[in-house]
Each structure stands twice: as structure tokens, then as C-alpha cells.
Amino acid sequence: MSTPRIKKDDLVVVRTGESAGKTGKVLAVNYKRGVAVVDGLNLRKKCVRKNEQAPNGQIVDIPAPIHLSNLMPWDAKAKKGVRVSFVREDGKSVRVAKGTGTRL
């Protein structure tokens, strides 16, 4: 597999959907399904059964996966989402922002 465009712990911006324009940190990526879970974005309600932490049960917000095509890496230098190109350095593939040339 080649170097992925988006990795865990990246800062990304959502391009489309309910959370469009918002940024967040990637918590997990599933490359096989082509989705990523972003902290605080694309929230869904989940009912939790009674347990020690919630004696009466509760409804919690959990982040649902977002398709990778709807995410762009955030470039702090450009202050916007950027496209990614790959450059070979010392035999390794490195992600580089197309507009500014910043390494991601």
C-alpha cells in the first residue's frame, strides 16, 4: 500500500455534508472501508445501557465515520484545506501540501 493521504492524528477539514467547513483531529482511519472518525464531527446519538458510570442509562454523542473523499488535510500555513502530493526523500514517500510545499 502506498502512503495514505490522511493518517491518524492529522488535522483535517470536512469538505461536504452536515459538518462542512469544520476542522478536527482524526481519531481512527479504516482504509479498507475508506472512512475516518474525526473528533467532535459527524456526531450521532447512542443509547447507553445502565452501568456503574450511568446508573439510569443515558444518551451520548459519538463521532460517526466520514468518507475519506470528504476530508482534506488542514495546512496551518495556508489556513485552509490542501491537496496532497507525494515526494520521495531518502527512499521514503513524504506527504507535501500542493499550495505551500509544507510537509504534513
C-alpha positions in Angstrom: 0.0 0.0 0.0 1.3 3.5 -0.8 1.4 6.3 1.7 -2.1 7.3 2.7 -3.4 10.9 2.1 -4.9 11.1 5.6 -3.5 9.4 8.7 -4.4 9.1 12.4 -3.7 12.3 14.5 -3.9 14.6 11.3 -5.8 17.8 11.5 -8.5 17.7 8.7 -11.3 19.9 7.4 -14.6 18.5 6.2 -15.5 19.4 2.6 -19.2 18.4 2.4 -22.1 17.3 4.5 -23.5 18.5 7.8 -20.1 19.3 9.3 -18.8 21.1 6.2 -16.1 23.7 6.9 -15.3 22.4 10.4 -11.9 21.0 11.4 -11.0 18.2 13.8 -8.4 15.6 14.7 -8.5 12.2 13.1 -9.1 9.5 15.8 -9.1 6.4 13.6 -8.9 5.5 9.9 -10.2 2.4 8.2 -8.5 2.2 4.8 -10.4 -0.9 3.8 -13.8 0.8 4.1 -12.3 4.2 3.1 -13.6 6.1 6.2 -12.1 8.1 9.1 -13.5 9.0 12.5 -12.9 12.7 13.3 -13.1 14.0 16.9 -16.2 16.2 17.5 -17.6 15.9 13.9 -20.4 14.0 12.4 -21.9 13.2 15.8 -24.7 10.6 16.2 -26.8 9.8 19.3 -26.2 6.4 21.0 -28.3 5.0 23.9 -26.1 3.5 26.7 -27.5 0.8 29.0 -27.4 1.1 32.8 -23.9 0.7 34.2 -21.8 2.0 37.1 -20.9 5.2 35.3 -24.6 5.8 34.2 -26.9 4.2 36.8 -30.0 5.3 34.8 -28.6 4.9 31.4 -28.0 7.8 29.1 -27.8 9.1 25.6 -24.3 10.0 24.4 -23.0 11.7 21.2 -20.4 9.6 19.4 -18.5 10.6 16.2 -19.5 8.5 13.2 -17.2 7.7 10.3 -16.8 10.2 7.4 -15.7 9.0 3.9 -12.0 9.9 3.1 -13.1 11.7 -0.1 -14.9 14.3 2.1 -11.8 15.2 4.1 -8.8 17.4 3.3 -5.7 17.8 5.4 -5.5 21.2 7.1 -2.4 23.3 6.4 -1.8 25.8 9.2 0.5 27.9 6.9 -2.2 28.3 4.3 -5.0 28.3 6.9 -7.2 26.1 4.7 -7.6 22.5 3.5 -4.9 21.5 0.9 -4.4 18.9 -1.7 -1.6 16.4 -1.1 1.3 15.3 -3.4 3.9 12.7 -2.6 7.6 13.3 -2.8 10.4 10.7 -2.4 13.0 11.7 0.2 15.7 9.3 1.4 13.8 6.3 -0.1 10.6 7.2 1.7 7.4 8.8 0.4 6.6 12.0 2.2 3.3 13.9 2.0 3.6 17.6 0.9 0.9 20.3 0.6 0.5 21.3 -3.0 0.0 25.0 -2.5 2.6 25.8 0.1 5.0 22.8 -0.1 4.7 22.2 3.6 5.4 18.7 4.8 2.4 17.1 6.6 
